[in-house]
Amino acid sequence: MKYRKQFALDIEVDKTWMGTSFLNAHSDNWQDEIPTDLELYNSLRSEIYSWLNDCRIKVVSLDAMTDEKYLRKALDVALELLGDKDLYSWSNEMEKWEEE
């Protein structure tokens, strides 16, 4: 009997106050004492895979919902489908969001 579920995680990390065991396991893979966003992403991804695999839980994909290439293509398709008036409205809303 199999169970399959996609989860969306919203993870927040204070890069200056991480646990010692996490730092010991991953800091050798970072260029500096404080990791870049990509380095931290890779470390967290590795931890999640490792922990769940140790629990005999197969991780199909951690990137399924955040795959930038997929999201970019989806945005391109959506923008193609918008009419000029809708595209203008969308552009205005994005500008407002960026100003926040």
N, CA, C and O atoms as a GROMACS GRO file, in nm:
protein
  400
    1MET      N    1   0.084  -0.116   0.000
    1MET     CA    2   0.000   0.000   0.000
    1MET      C    3   0.090   0.124   0.000
    1MET      O    4   0.178   0.137   0.084
    2LYS      N    5   0.066   0.214  -0.096
    2LYS     CA    6   0.149   0.334  -0.107
    2LYS      C    7   0.068   0.460  -0.078
    2LYS      O    8  -0.052   0.466  -0.102
    3TYR      N    9   0.137   0.557  -0.027
    3TYR     CA   10   0.081   0.689   0.001
    3TYR      C   11   0.168   0.789  -0.074
    3TYR      O   12   0.291   0.780  -0.069
    4ARG      N   13   0.106   0.885  -0.142
    4ARG     CA   14   0.182   0.988  -0.211
    4ARG      C   15   0.115   1.122  -0.187
    4ARG      O   16  -0.007   1.135  -0.202
    5LYS      N   17   0.194   1.220  -0.151
    5LYS     CA   18   0.142   1.353  -0.119
    5LYS      C   19   0.249   1.456  -0.150
    5LYS      O   20   0.367   1.434  -0.122
    6GLN      N   21   0.210   1.568  -0.209
    6GLN     CA   22   0.302   1.679  -0.230
    6GLN      C   23   0.284   1.778  -0.116
    6GLN      O   24   0.172   1.809  -0.075
    7PHE      N   25   0.396   1.826  -0.065
    7PHE     CA   26   0.394   1.924   0.041
    7PHE      C   27   0.463   2.052  -0.008
    7PHE      O   28   0.564   2.045  -0.079
    8ALA      N   29   0.410   2.164   0.029
    8ALA     CA   30   0.476   2.292   0.002
    8ALA      C   31   0.533   2.340   0.135
    8ALA      O   32   0.459   2.359   0.232
    9LEU      N   33   0.662   2.361   0.139
    9LEU     CA   34   0.728   2.406   0.261
    9LEU      C   35   0.764   2.553   0.249
    9LEU      O   36   0.811   2.598   0.144
   10ASP      N   37   0.743   2.625   0.354
   10ASP     CA   38   0.787   2.764   0.363
   10ASP      C   39   0.886   2.767   0.478
   10ASP      O   40   0.848   2.768   0.594
   11ILE      N   41   1.015   2.767   0.443
   11ILE     CA   42   1.120   2.754   0.544
   11ILE      C   43   1.185   2.890   0.567
   11ILE      O   44   1.219   2.961   0.473
   12GLU      N   45   1.202   2.924   0.694
   12GLU     CA   46   1.270   3.048   0.730
   12GLU      C   47   1.388   3.013   0.819
   12GLU      O   48   1.374   2.940   0.917
   13VAL      N   49   1.505   3.066   0.785
   13VAL     CA   50   1.628   3.033   0.858
   13VAL      C   51   1.703   3.161   0.891
   13VAL      O   52   1.721   3.247   0.804
   14ASP      N   53   1.745   3.174   1.015
   14ASP     CA   54   1.836   3.282   1.051
   14ASP      C   55   1.977   3.229   1.023
   14ASP      O   56   2.026   3.143   1.096
   15LYS      N   57   2.039   3.279   0.920
   15LYS     CA   58   2.170   3.227   0.877
   15LYS      C   59   2.280   3.247   0.981
   15LYS      O   60   2.384   3.182   0.974
   16THR      N   61   2.257   3.336   1.077
   16THR     CA   62   2.358   3.361   1.180
   16THR      C   63   2.334   3.282   1.307
   16THR      O   64   2.410   3.294   1.404
   17TRP      N   65   2.228   3.199   1.309
   17TRP     CA   66   2.194   3.126   1.432
   17TRP      C   67   2.138   2.988   1.398
   17TRP      O   68   2.024   2.956   1.431
   18MET      N   69   2.221   2.906   1.331
   18MET     CA   70   2.181   2.770   1.294
   18MET      C   71   2.242   2.671   1.393
   18MET      O   72   2.342   2.700   1.458
   19GLY      N   73   2.180   2.555   1.402
   19GLY     CA   74   2.225   2.452   1.495
   19GLY      C   75   2.364   2.400   1.464
   19GLY      O   76   2.404   2.393   1.348
   20THR      N   77   2.436   2.362   1.567
   20THR     CA   78   2.573   2.314   1.554
   20THR      C   79   2.582   2.190   1.467
   20THR      O   80   2.673   2.181   1.384
   21SER      N   81   2.491   2.096   1.483
   21SER     CA   82   2.499   1.974   1.403
   21SER      C   83   2.478   2.004   1.254
   21SER      O   84   2.540   1.941   1.169
   22PHE      N   85   2.390   2.100   1.224
   22PHE     CA   86   2.368   2.139   1.084
   22PHE      C   87   2.494   2.206   1.029
   22PHE      O   88   2.538   2.176   0.918
   23LEU      N   89   2.551   2.297   1.107
   23LEU     CA   90   2.674   2.366   1.064
   23LEU      C   91   2.788   2.267   1.044
   23LEU      O   92   2.860   2.276   0.944
   24ASN      N   93   2.806   2.173   1.136
   24ASN     CA   94   2.912   2.074   1.124
   24ASN      C   95   2.895   1.987   1.001
   24ASN      O   96   2.993   1.948   0.937
   25ALA      N   97   2.771   1.956   0.968
   25ALA     CA   98   2.744   1.868   0.854
   25ALA      C   99   2.758   1.940   0.720
   25ALA      O  100   2.786   1.874   0.619
   26HIS      N  101   2.740   2.072   0.716
   26HIS     CA  102   2.730   2.140   0.586
   26HIS      C  103   2.828   2.254   0.562
   26HIS      O  104   2.853   2.289   0.446
   27SER      N  105   2.884   2.313   0.666
   27SER     CA  106   2.964   2.434   0.646
   27SER      C  107   3.089   2.411   0.559
   27SER      O  108   3.140   2.506   0.500
   28ASP      N  109   3.138   2.288   0.550
   28ASP     CA  110   3.253   2.262   0.463
   28ASP      C  111   3.218   2.282   0.316
   28ASP      O  112   3.307   2.299   0.232
   29ASN      N  113   3.088   2.279   0.284
   29ASN     CA  114   3.044   2.297   0.146
   29ASN      C  115   3.014   2.442   0.111
   29ASN      O  116   2.973   2.473  -0.001
   30TRP      N  117   3.036   2.533   0.207
   30TRP     CA  118   3.007   2.674   0.186
   30TRP      C  119   3.137   2.751   0.166
   30TRP      O  120   3.241   2.713   0.221
   31GLN      N  121   3.131   2.857   0.090
   31GLN     CA  122   3.250   2.940   0.066
   31GLN      C  123   3.288   3.020   0.190
   31GLN      O  124   3.406   3.040   0.218
   32ASP      N  125   3.187   3.067   0.263
   32ASP     CA  126   3.210   3.147   0.383
   32ASP      C  127   3.139   3.086   0.502
   32ASP      O  128   3.071   2.984   0.490
   33GLU      N  129   3.155   3.149   0.617
   33GLU     CA  130   3.089   3.101   0.738
   33GLU      C  131   2.937   3.107   0.727
   33GLU      O  132   2.866   3.020   0.777
   34ILE      N  133   2.888   3.212   0.660
   34ILE     CA  134   2.744   3.226   0.636
   34ILE      C  135   2.717   3.186   0.492
   34ILE      O  136   2.776   3.242   0.400
   35PRO      N  137   2.628   3.088   0.470
   35PRO     CA  138   2.607   3.037   0.335
   35PRO      C  139   2.529   3.134   0.246
   35PRO      O  140   2.451   3.216   0.294
   36THR      N  141   2.552   3.123   0.116
   36THR     CA  142   2.469   3.195   0.021
   36THR      C  143   2.331   3.128   0.020
   36THR      O  144   2.315   3.020   0.077
   37ASP      N  145   2.235   3.190  -0.041
   37ASP     CA  146   2.101   3.130  -0.049
   37ASP      C  147   2.106   2.995  -0.121
   37ASP      O  148   2.041   2.900  -0.078
   38LEU      N  149   2.184   2.986  -0.228
   38LEU     CA  150   2.194   2.860  -0.302
   38LEU      C  151   2.263   2.752  -0.218
   38LEU      O  152   2.220   2.637  -0.219
   39GLU      N  153   2.368   2.789  -0.147
   39GLU     CA  154   2.437   2.692  -0.060
   39GLU      C  155   2.344   2.641   0.050
   39GLU      O  156   2.340   2.522   0.079
   40LEU      N  157   2.268   2.733   0.109
   40LEU     CA  158   2.175   2.693   0.214
   40LEU      C  159   2.064   2.605   0.156
   40LEU      O  160   2.025   2.506   0.217
   41TYR      N  161   2.013   2.642   0.038
   41TYR     CA  162   1.911   2.560  -0.028
   41TYR      C  163   1.962   2.418  -0.048
   41TYR      O  164   1.892   2.322  -0.016
   42ASN      N  165   2.083   2.404  -0.100
   42ASN     CA  166   2.140   2.272  -0.125
   42ASN      C  167   2.159   2.194   0.005
   42ASN      O  168   2.136   2.073   0.009
   43SER      N  169   2.199   2.261   0.111
   43SER     CA  170   2.217   2.196   0.240
   43SER      C  171   2.083   2.149   0.297
   43SER      O  172   2.072   2.036   0.346
   44LEU      N  173   1.984   2.235   0.291
   44LEU     CA  174   1.851   2.197   0.341
   44LEU      C  175   1.793   2.082   0.259
   44LEU      O  176   1.734   1.989   0.314
   45ARG      N  177   1.811   2.090   0.130
   45ARG     CA  178   1.762   1.984   0.040
   45ARG      C  179   1.828   1.850   0.077
   45ARG      O  180   1.762   1.747   0.085
   46SER      N  181   1.958   1.855   0.098
   46SER     CA  182   2.033   1.735   0.137
   46SER      C  183   1.982   1.679   0.269
   46SER      O  184   1.966   1.558   0.282
   47GLU      N  185   1.958   1.766   0.366
   47GLU     CA  186   1.907   1.723   0.497
   47GLU      C  187   1.771   1.655   0.484
   47GLU      O  188   1.746   1.551   0.544
   48ILE      N  189   1.684   1.715   0.406
   48ILE     CA  190   1.549   1.660   0.390
   48ILE      C  191   1.556   1.522   0.324
   48ILE      O  192   1.494   1.428   0.371
   49TYR      N  193   1.632   1.512   0.215
   49TYR     CA  194   1.649   1.383   0.148
   49TYR      C  195   1.707   1.279   0.244
   49TYR      O  196   1.656   1.167   0.254
   50SER      N  197   1.812   1.317   0.314
   50SER     CA  198   1.880   1.224   0.404
   50SER      C  199   1.788   1.176   0.515
   50SER      O  200   1.777   1.056   0.541
   51TRP      N  201   1.722   1.271   0.580
   51TRP     CA  202   1.635   1.235   0.691
   51TRP      C  203   1.520   1.145   0.647
   51TRP      O  204   1.493   1.044   0.711
   52LEU      N  205   1.453   1.181   0.538
   52LEU     CA  206   1.341   1.100   0.493
   52LEU      C  207   1.386   0.964   0.441
   52LEU      O  208   1.318   0.864   0.464
   53ASN      N  209   1.499   0.958   0.374
   53ASN     CA  210   1.551   0.829   0.329
   53ASN      C  211   1.588   0.740   0.447
   53ASN      O  212   1.566   0.619   0.442
   54ASP      N  213   1.643   0.798   0.553
   54ASP     CA  214   1.672   0.721   0.675
   54ASP      C  215   1.544   0.663   0.735
   54ASP      O  216   1.547   0.558   0.799
   55CYS      N  217   1.433   0.732   0.715
   55CYS     CA  218   1.302   0.685   0.764
   55CYS      C  219   1.236   0.588   0.664
   55CYS      O  220   1.121   0.548   0.682
   56ARG      N  221   1.310   0.553   0.559
   56ARG     CA  222   1.260   0.467   0.451
   56ARG      C  223   1.141   0.528   0.378
   56ARG      O  224   1.048   0.459   0.336
   57ILE      N  225   1.147   0.661   0.363
   57ILE     CA  226   1.046   0.735   0.288
   57ILE      C  227   1.113   0.787   0.162
   57ILE      O  228   1.209   0.864   0.170
   58LYS      N  229   1.062   0.746   0.048
   58LYS     CA  230   1.121   0.785  -0.079
   58LYS      C  231   1.077   0.927  -0.115
   58LYS      O  232   0.957   0.957  -0.118
   59VAL      N  233   1.173   1.013  -0.142
   59VAL     CA  234   1.145   1.148  -0.186
   59VAL      C  235   1.145   1.147  -0.339
   59VAL      O  236   1.248   1.121  -0.401
   60VAL      N  237   1.030   1.174  -0.398
   60VAL     CA  238   1.021   1.173  -0.544
   60VAL      C  239   1.087   1.297  -0.600
   60VAL      O  240   1.168   1.288  -0.692
   61SER      N  241   1.053   1.414  -0.546
   61SER     CA  242   1.115   1.539  -0.590
   61SER      C  243   1.088   1.648  -0.489
   61SER      O  244   0.976   1.663  -0.441
   62LEU      N  245   1.190   1.723  -0.458
   62LEU     CA  246   1.172   1.841  -0.374
   62LEU      C  247   1.150   1.965  -0.459
   62LEU      O  248   1.108   2.069  -0.407
   63ASP      N  249   1.176   1.956  -0.587
   63ASP     CA  250   1.171   2.072  -0.674
   63ASP      C  251   1.044   2.079  -0.757
   63ASP      O  252   1.030   2.170  -0.838
   64ALA      N  253   0.952   1.987  -0.739
   64ALA     CA  254   0.834   1.979  -0.826
   64ALA      C  255   0.755   2.109  -0.829
   64ALA      O  256   0.706   2.149  -0.935
   65MET      N  257   0.740   2.174  -0.714
   65MET     CA  258   0.656   2.293  -0.711
   65MET      C  259   0.735   2.422  -0.722
   65MET      O  260   0.676   2.529  -0.733
   66THR      N  261   0.867   2.415  -0.721
   66THR     CA  262   0.946   2.537  -0.726
   66THR      C  263   1.043   2.538  -0.843
   66THR      O  264   1.133   2.622  -0.849
   67ASP      N  265   1.026   2.448  -0.935
   67ASP     CA  266   1.115   2.440  -1.049
   67ASP      C  267   1.105   2.569  -1.130
   67ASP      O  268   1.002   2.596  -1.192
   68GLU      N  269   1.212   2.648  -1.129
   68GLU     CA  270   1.211   2.779  -1.193
   68GLU      C  271   1.183   2.770  -1.342
   68GLU      O  272   1.112   2.854  -1.398
   69LYS      N  273   1.238   2.670  -1.407
   69LYS     CA  274   1.215   2.653  -1.551
   69LYS      C  275   1.067   2.629  -1.580
   69LYS      O  276   1.012   2.686  -1.674
   70TYR      N  277   1.003   2.546  -1.499
   70TYR     CA  278   0.860   2.518  -1.515
   70TYR      C  279   0.777   2.644  -1.491
   70TYR      O  280   0.687   2.675  -1.569
   71LEU      N  281   0.809   2.716  -1.384
   71LEU     CA  282   0.734   2.837  -1.352
   71LEU      C  283   0.752   2.943  -1.460
   71LEU      O  284   0.658   3.014  -1.494
   72ARG      N  285   0.873   2.954  -1.513
   72ARG     CA  286   0.899   3.052  -1.619
   72ARG      C  287   0.816   3.018  -1.744
   72ARG      O  288   0.757   3.107  -1.805
   73LYS      N  289   0.812   2.891  -1.779
   73LYS     CA  290   0.733   2.849  -1.895
   73LYS      C  291   0.585   2.875  -1.871
   73LYS      O  292   0.515   2.921  -1.961
   74ALA      N  293   0.537   2.846  -1.751
   74ALA     CA  294   0.397   2.871  -1.717
   74ALA      C  295   0.364   3.019  -1.729
   74ALA      O  296   0.257   3.055  -1.780
   75LEU      N  297   0.455   3.106  -1.683
   75LEU     CA  298   0.434   3.249  -1.695
   75LEU      C  299   0.431   3.292  -1.840
   75LEU      O  300   0.346   3.371  -1.880
   76ASP      N  301   0.523   3.240  -1.920
   76ASP     CA  302   0.526   3.273  -2.063
   76ASP      C  303   0.394   3.236  -2.131
   76ASP      O  304   0.340   3.314  -2.209
   77VAL      N  305   0.344   3.117  -2.101
   77VAL     CA  306   0.217   3.072  -2.161
   77VAL      C  307   0.102   3.162  -2.116
   77VAL      O  308   0.020   3.204  -2.198
   78ALA      N  309   0.097   3.194  -1.986
   78ALA     CA  310  -0.009   3.279  -1.935
   78ALA      C  311  -0.006   3.417  -2.000
   78ALA      O  312  -0.110   3.471  -2.036
   79LEU      N  313   0.113   3.473  -2.014
   79LEU     CA  314   0.125   3.606  -2.075
   79LEU      C  315   0.084   3.603  -2.222
   79LEU      O  316   0.028   3.701  -2.273
   80GLU      N  317   0.111   3.494  -2.290
   80GLU     CA  318   0.069   3.480  -2.429
   80GLU      C  319  -0.083   3.480  -2.441
   80GLU      O  320  -0.137   3.530  -2.540
   81LEU      N  321  -0.151   3.426  -2.342
   81LEU     CA  322  -0.296   3.414  -2.345
   81LEU      C  323  -0.368   3.544  -2.306
   81LEU      O  324  -0.486   3.560  -2.336
   82LEU      N  325  -0.297   3.636  -2.241
   82LEU     CA  326  -0.358   3.762  -2.199
   82LEU      C  327  -0.376   3.856  -2.318
   82LEU      O  328  -0.290   3.863  -2.406
   83GLY      N  329  -0.487   3.926  -2.318
   83GLY     CA  330  -0.507   4.031  -2.416
   83GLY      C  331  -0.430   4.155  -2.374
   83GLY      O  332  -0.375   4.159  -2.264
   84ASP      N  333  -0.424   4.256  -2.460
   84ASP     CA  334  -0.347   4.377  -2.432
   84ASP      C  335  -0.394   4.447  -2.304
   84ASP      O  336  -0.312   4.491  -2.224
   85LYS      N  337  -0.528   4.456  -2.285
   85LYS     CA  338  -0.582   4.523  -2.166
   85LYS      C  339  -0.541   4.446  -2.040
   85LYS      O  340  -0.498   4.507  -1.941
   86ASP      N  341  -0.554   4.314  -2.042
   86ASP     CA  342  -0.517   4.232  -1.926
   86ASP      C  343  -0.367   4.237  -1.900
   86ASP      O  344  -0.323   4.239  -1.785
   87LEU      N  345  -0.289   4.239  -2.006
   87LEU     CA  346  -0.143   4.245  -1.992
   87LEU      C  347  -0.101   4.377  -1.926
   87LEU      O  348  -0.011   4.379  -1.842
   88TYR      N  349  -0.168   4.485  -1.964
   88TYR     CA  350  -0.141   4.616  -1.904
   88TYR      C  351  -0.176   4.614  -1.755
   88TYR      O  352  -0.100   4.664  -1.672
   89SER      N  353  -0.291   4.556  -1.722
   89SER     CA  354  -0.333   4.546  -1.581
   89SER      C  355  -0.234   4.462  -1.502
   89SER      O  356  -0.197   4.498  -1.390
   90TRP      N  357  -0.192   4.351  -1.558
   90TRP     CA  358  -0.095   4.264  -1.491
   90TRP      C  359   0.035   4.338  -1.466
   90TRP      O  360   0.092   4.330  -1.357
   91SER      N  361   0.082   4.410  -1.567
   91SER     CA  362   0.207   4.485  -1.555
   91SER      C  363   0.198   4.589  -1.443
   91SER      O  364   0.292   4.605  -1.365
   92ASN      N  365   0.084   4.659  -1.434
   92ASN     CA  366   0.065   4.758  -1.329
   92ASN      C  367   0.066   4.694  -1.191
   92ASN      O  368   0.126   4.746  -1.097
   93GLU      N  369  -0.001   4.579  -1.178
   93GLU     CA  370  -0.004   4.508  -1.049
   93GLU      C  371   0.135   4.462  -1.008
   93GLU      O  372   0.171   4.469  -0.890
   94MET      N  373   0.214   4.416  -1.103
   94MET     CA  374   0.350   4.372  -1.072
   94MET      C  375   0.436   4.488  -1.027
   94MET      O  376   0.518   4.473  -0.936
   95GLU      N  377   0.420   4.602  -1.090
   95GLU     CA  378   0.496   4.721  -1.050
   95GLU      C  379   0.460   4.763  -0.907
   95GLU      O  380   0.548   4.800  -0.829
   96LYS      N  381   0.331   4.757  -0.874
   96LYS     CA  382   0.289   4.788  -0.737
   96LYS      C  383   0.352   4.693  -0.637
   96LYS      O  384   0.398   4.734  -0.531
   97TRP      N  385   0.353   4.564  -0.671
   97TRP     CA  386   0.410   4.462  -0.583
   97TRP      C  387   0.559   4.485  -0.563
   97TRP      O  388   0.609   4.470  -0.451
   98GLU      N  389   0.629   4.521  -0.669
   98GLU     CA  390   0.775   4.541  -0.658
   98GLU      C  391   0.808   4.661  -0.571
   98GLU      O  392   0.914   4.666  -0.509
   99GLU      N  393   0.717   4.759  -0.566
   99GLU     CA  394   0.740   4.878  -0.486
   99GLU      C  395   0.720   4.853  -0.337
   99GLU      O  396   0.766   4.932  -0.255
  100GLU      N  397   0.650   4.746  -0.302
  100GLU     CA  398   0.622   4.716  -0.160
  100GLU      C  399   0.746   4.679  -0.084
  100GLU      O  400   0.739   4.652   0.035
   0.00000   0.00000   0.00000
